[in-house]
Amino acid sequence: MIRISQPLITDREREAVLAVLDSGHLAQGEKVAELEAAWARLCGVRHAVAVSSGTAALHLALLAHGVEPGHEVITTPFSFVATANAILLAGAIPVFVDIEPDTFNIDATRIEAAITPKTRAILPVHLYGQPCDMGALTRIAGAHNLALIEDCAQAVGAEYEGWPVGSFGTGCFSLYATKNIMAGEGGIITTDNSAIADRLRLLRNQGQRERYQYECTGYNYRLTDLQAALALAQLEGLTYVTRRRQGNAAYLSEHISRPGIITPIVREGRTHAWHQYTVRFDGPEWHARSRRQAAIVALEAAGIEARVYYPKPLPWEPHLQGRCRAGNDTHAVDAAYSALSLPVHPGLNDDDLARIAREVNRL
Ligand SMILES: *Cc1c(COP(=O)(O)O)cnc(C)c1O
């Protein structure tokens, strides 16, 4: 079976984790500090703060920027549920602004109409690994004095006009097992703002600055040295992993030519990290939906795992009813019934790629 994702573990990862086990220091320590320094360098920012998950990263980023109950945070209706959950955890109201149909990312031209006096932050998601329109987003955030918090969970290594994601606002990354750089679980927050970084470090560790001196209510959102060592080893392979994903995506786009199936695009001036390679089925909803379902079954029978990220727009989720604001989300609804992700991970060989293209063309 060609899986939709597969962690890439080499001897480098094995040795790094064993060295931490032998050191006797497993909790947050030197390895976490090393990972933070490496991640800050990667994003070209002054600070990186490691936490226990991407969700924790988003939650703390919102809190550190002063997002409180009653505030509104503008985000995309087409993302993993963690994006919206982090806003709810901060007590704020997710305000959903529709996506661009071809990039699946938030449509920056629709954001200003959704801003109210209660808006505190914009939370764009670089979905599947393609950067959002960061030129427009930084302009809007600046003009309205809003925090800009980037959900970079799927986009480590991607760039907009030569600048890495996570360097425009406060960046939130995930080290979950399926992500491009992983540690099983984990998260990283990037920022140039020293006051925000200080606040993040307090919040992740019980509000504690010195031992047993508590400045605020905090969480236990710490990362372990075991995870940090694994992530550091992974980070050494980032260039390789990103090139492999880009090469695999280029192959699929060149070889998939099935009428009715639209291959993904990359906007000018952006590099794509290809966390997912996501095609769309065109046509009216009932037609796209049934062809997509048939494709999943046929590909499965051919030994290829294809997945739907994501089957429902976020404003439709039961736990968000009455707790969010949604306007026109036509394109998010379309994406939810028409998008299908195919394997693109670096573990694919030439035969795997040829088989994926062949079986898609045969649908
Ligand atoms: C994975 C993911 C998250 C959450 O990260 P976790 O580490 O699983 O908590 C948030 N947003 C997006 C877009 C993701 O893909």
PDBQT file of the ligand as one rigid body, heavy atoms in Angstrom, charges set to zero:
ROOT
HETATM    1  C1  LIG A 401      -1.503  19.592  12.225  1.00  0.00    +0.000 C 
HETATM    2  C2  LIG A 401      -2.145  20.913  12.177  1.00  0.00    +0.000 A 
HETATM    3  C3  LIG A 401      -2.373  21.671  13.342  1.00  0.00    +0.000 A 
HETATM    4  C4  LIG A 401      -2.204  21.153  14.726  1.00  0.00    +0.000 C 
HETATM    5  O1  LIG A 401      -0.995  20.615  15.038  1.00  0.00    +0.000 OA
HETATM    6  P1  LIG A 401      -0.883  19.506  16.191  1.00  0.00    +0.000 P 
HETATM    7  O2  LIG A 401       0.592  19.402  16.383  1.00  0.00    +0.000 OA
HETATM    8  O3  LIG A 401      -1.507  18.258  15.662  1.00  0.00    +0.000 OA
HETATM    9  O4  LIG A 401      -1.575  20.008  17.408  1.00  0.00    +0.000 OA
HETATM   10  C5  LIG A 401      -2.878  22.951  13.199  1.00  0.00    +0.000 A 
HETATM   11  N1  LIG A 401      -3.190  23.464  11.995  1.00  0.00    +0.000 NA
HETATM   12  C6  LIG A 401      -3.015  22.758  10.864  1.00  0.00    +0.000 A 
HETATM   13  C7  LIG A 401      -3.365  23.396   9.561  1.00  0.00    +0.000 C 
HETATM   14  C8  LIG A 401      -2.503  21.458  10.909  1.00  0.00    +0.000 A 
HETATM   15  O5  LIG A 401      -2.359  20.769   9.778  1.00  0.00    +0.000 OA
ENDROOT
TORSDOF 0
